Amino acid sequence: MFISHKLMVIIVMVGSIHAASADEASDAVQVLLKLWGASLDNACGPRKILKTEFVGNGKMYRMRLIFRLEDGTVEDSVDGAPFRFLEENVLTTRDFNCRYRWSDDIGRSSVVGVKCLFGRNCISETTLTYDPIYNPNAPPKISRSERPPMLVDPVSYGAVDPANADAVRRALQTLLRLNAAPPFEPPKAPR
């Protein structure tokens, strides 16, 4: 009887820990969904960057980037990877390619991003391209392309209002921590 009571207490404690982690993850996701995004109007070569926004969940990182090309087509692109393969990345000049070149008034402090652990390639990209339409009543012509994990630039960034940058970074760090693999401990030698 005494042992089953202890077991029941342990089960309740473990359940409470999982519930607290789920609540913490849910709160972090809500912060990212609400605050991690920006409407932009910046040109980068033939692309005009219109918007970035977090569209992921507690397990998957997904950053949506919307571009308008010179010919009027619109690219709606989503970078994605499981949080367990990612770590926070600080924007550097090396990472600042055209895909993330927002105007100087956005500034580096207003850009939050992730990179793959151990320099691996883990971020995939899915892009929907909407062709220009001259008949406003016609449905858009859409093509879809998927790129396996990025080979050249295994990073992903989203713009954020500078006032919300710290809250977004804390929420991102929470999801990275909650999804991290447990530390590896080599097996103990037999005695």
RODO-2510 file (C-alpha; in nm, 4 decimals, decimal comma):
residues 191
     n   res          X          Y          Z
     1     m     0,0000     0,0000     0,0000
     2     f     0,2782     0,2404     0,0973
     3     i     0,4744     0,1704    -0,2242
     4     s     0,1698     0,2268    -0,4483
     5     h     0,1057     0,5603    -0,2723
     6     k     0,4666     0,6715    -0,3448
     7     l     0,4295     0,5573    -0,7051
     8     m     0,1070     0,7553    -0,7388
     9     v     0,2766     1,0675    -0,5990
    10     i     0,5649     1,0260    -0,8456
    11     i     0,3242     0,9850    -1,1385
    12     v     0,1333     1,2983    -1,0354
    13     m     0,4598     1,4936    -1,0058
    14     v     0,5778     1,3802    -1,3507
    15     g     0,2386     1,4705    -1,4977
    16     s     0,2603     1,8144    -1,3376
    17     i     0,6075     1,8696    -1,4861
    18     h     0,4848     1,7764    -1,8351
    19     a     0,1821     2,0045    -1,7964
    20     a     0,4058     2,2939    -1,6872
    21     s     0,6341     2,2367    -1,9900
    22     a     0,3329     2,2279    -2,2227
    23     d     0,2024     2,5545    -2,0739
    24     e     0,5450     2,7162    -2,1092
    25     a     0,5686     2,6039    -2,4741
    26     s     0,2154     2,7236    -2,5466
    27     d     0,2894     3,0648    -2,3949
    28     a     0,6121     3,0944    -2,5978
    29     v     0,4317     3,0029    -2,9212
    30     q     0,1644     3,2649    -2,8543
    31     v     0,4329     3,5312    -2,8057
    32     l     0,6020     3,4343    -3,1330
    33     l     0,2753     3,4207    -3,3283
    34     k     0,1737     3,7619    -3,1980
    35     l     0,5046     3,9514    -3,1978
    36     w     0,7484     3,7888    -3,4423
    37     g     0,6581     3,9488    -3,7702
    38     a     0,6913     4,2690    -3,9647
    39     s     0,5437     4,4251    -4,2752
    40     l     0,8238     4,5593    -4,4877
    41     d     0,8613     4,7462    -4,8120
    42     n     1,2232     4,7003    -4,9059
    43     a     1,3803     4,6214    -5,2406
    44     c     1,6615     4,3726    -5,2735
    45     g     1,7695     4,3327    -5,6329
    46     p     1,4671     4,2104    -5,8300
    47     r     1,2786     4,1247    -5,5095
    48     k     1,0647     4,3531    -5,2979
    49     i     1,0353     4,2129    -4,9462
    50     l     0,6819     4,2586    -4,8177
    51     k     0,6443     4,0621    -4,4950
    52     t     0,7971     3,8151    -4,2502
    53     e     0,6051     3,6253    -3,9820
    54     f     0,6404     3,3246    -3,7530
    55     v     0,3834     3,0563    -3,8417
    56     g     0,5204     2,7581    -3,6474
    57     n     0,4147     2,5711    -3,3358
    58     g     0,5727     2,4288    -3,0207
    59     k     0,7737     2,1644    -3,2082
    60     m     0,8356     2,3153    -3,5533
    61     y     1,0037     2,6409    -3,6469
    62     r     0,8386     2,7986    -3,9522
    63     m     0,9194     3,1482    -4,0784
    64     r     0,7111     3,2868    -4,3641
    65     l     0,8703     3,5394    -4,6032
    66     i     0,6694     3,7120    -4,8762
    67     f     0,8419     3,8737    -5,1768
    68     r     0,7157     4,0525    -5,4896
    69     l     0,9313     4,0165    -5,8012
    70     e     0,9759     4,2765    -6,0748
    71     d     0,7366     4,0912    -6,3088
    72     g     0,4577     4,1088    -6,0493
    73     t     0,4786     3,7498    -5,9275
    74     v     0,4623     3,6946    -5,5552
    75     e     0,6706     3,4332    -5,3732
    76     d     0,5297     3,3067    -5,0447
    77     s     0,8136     3,1103    -4,8886
    78     v     0,8271     2,9158    -4,5605
    79     d     1,1532     2,8084    -4,3946
    80     g     1,1001     2,5139    -4,1614
    81     a     1,2815     2,2755    -3,9275
    82     p     1,2138     2,1000    -3,5971
    83     f     1,3262     2,3147    -3,3033
    84     r     1,5361     2,0225    -3,1763
    85     f     1,7789     2,0733    -3,4700
    86     l     1,8157     2,4492    -3,4176
    87     e     1,9866     2,7082    -3,2033
    88     e     1,9516     3,0851    -3,1917
    89     n     2,1692     3,2720    -3,4402
    90     v     2,2903     3,6282    -3,4161
    91     l     2,2823     3,8067    -3,7491
    92     t     2,6255     3,8670    -3,8977
    93     t     2,7378     4,0366    -4,2166
    94     r     2,8098     3,6910    -4,3618
    95     d     2,4444     3,5862    -4,3104
    96     f     2,3067     3,9091    -4,4497
    97     n     2,2184     3,7853    -4,7978
    98     c     1,9465     3,9297    -5,0196
    99     r     1,6813     3,7093    -4,8621
   100     y     1,7321     3,8941    -4,5317
   101     r     1,8493     4,2356    -4,6533
   102     w     1,6005     4,4685    -4,4952
   103     s     1,6501     4,8438    -4,4810
   104     d     1,8954     4,9914    -4,2332
   105     d     1,6106     5,1314    -4,0240
   106     i     1,5116     4,7715    -3,9418
   107     g     1,8605     4,7187    -3,7983
   108     r     2,0254     4,4036    -3,6761
   109     s     1,8648     4,4303    -3,3311
   110     s     1,5267     4,3866    -3,5018
   111     v     1,6197     4,0617    -3,6742
   112     v     1,5858     3,7332    -3,4867
   113     g     1,6951     3,4044    -3,6334
   114     v     1,8007     3,0451    -3,6018
   115     k     2,0702     2,8217    -3,7458
   116     c     2,1178     2,4470    -3,7588
   117     l     2,3118     2,2798    -3,4805
   118     f     2,6708     2,1783    -3,5554
   119     g     2,6717     2,3692    -3,8866
   120     r     2,4526     2,1055    -4,0499
   121     n     2,1842     2,1726    -4,3099
   122     c     1,8411     2,1214    -4,1579
   123     i     1,6199     2,4108    -4,2731
   124     s     1,3934     2,3278    -4,5663
   125     e     1,2121     2,5817    -4,7795
   126     t     0,8726     2,5587    -4,9481
   127     t     0,7750     2,8328    -5,1922
   128     l     0,4405     2,9090    -5,3532
   129     t     0,4683     3,1381    -5,6540
   130     y     0,1607     3,3322    -5,7590
   131     d     0,1732     3,4408    -6,1245
   132     p     0,0488     3,7861    -6,2235
   133     i    -0,3199     3,7933    -6,3076
   134     y    -0,4842     4,0410    -6,5387
   135     n    -0,8362     3,9122    -6,4833
   136     p    -0,9324     3,9965    -6,1231
   137     n    -1,2083     3,7313    -6,1225
   138     a    -0,9758     3,4452    -6,2246
   139     p    -0,8180     3,2225    -5,9583
   140     p    -0,4431     3,2749    -5,9148
   141     k    -0,2024     3,0487    -6,0984
   142     i     0,0117     2,8807    -5,8365
   143     s     0,3283     2,6761    -5,8595
   144     r     0,4878     2,5052    -5,5636
   145     s     0,8522     2,4193    -5,5118
   146     e     1,0252     2,2529    -5,2225
   147     r     1,3914     2,2745    -5,1507
   148     p     1,5436     2,0149    -4,9203
   149     p     1,7530     2,1423    -4,6325
   150     m     1,9458     2,4499    -4,7380
   151     l     2,2918     2,3714    -4,8663
   152     v     2,4290     2,7229    -4,8943
   153     d     2,2701     2,9169    -4,6120
   154     p     2,1416     2,7005    -4,3234
   155     v     2,0005     3,0022    -4,1365
   156     s     1,6598     3,1668    -4,1216
   157     y     1,5591     3,5093    -3,9918
   158     g     1,2467     3,7093    -3,9315
   159     a     1,2084     4,0819    -3,8758
   160     v     1,0489     4,2061    -3,5558
   161     d     0,9504     4,5423    -3,4135
   162     p     1,2501     4,6593    -3,2015
   163     a     1,0217     4,7047    -2,9001
   164     n     0,9316     4,3323    -2,9159
   165     a     1,2756     4,1899    -2,9998
   166     d     1,3681     4,0876    -2,6432
   167     a     1,0327     3,9159    -2,5810
   168     v     1,0661     3,7281    -2,9115
   169     r     1,4210     3,6168    -2,8280
   170     r     1,3129     3,4909    -2,4835
   171     a     1,0195     3,2971    -2,6322
   172     l     1,2432     3,1480    -2,9018
   173     q     1,5023     3,0457    -2,6414
   174     t     1,2253     2,8797    -2,4388
   175     l     1,1169     2,6646    -2,7343
   176     l     1,4761     2,5776    -2,8197
   177     r     1,5370     2,4734    -2,4572
   178     l     1,2158     2,2708    -2,4251
   179     n     1,2840     2,0827    -2,7501
   180     a     1,6557     2,0233    -2,6921
   181     a     1,7737     1,6651    -2,6757
   182     p     1,8822     1,5487    -2,3314
   183     p     2,2563     1,5692    -2,2734
   184     f     2,4468     1,2629    -2,3886
   185     e     2,5954     1,0556    -2,1128
   186     p     2,8199     0,7708    -2,2192
   187     p     2,7315     0,4343    -2,0709
   188     k     2,9035     0,3531    -1,7446
   189     a     3,1659     0,0831    -1,7435
   190     p     3,0618    -0,2395    -1,5694
   191     r     3,2036    -0,2852    -1,2224
***
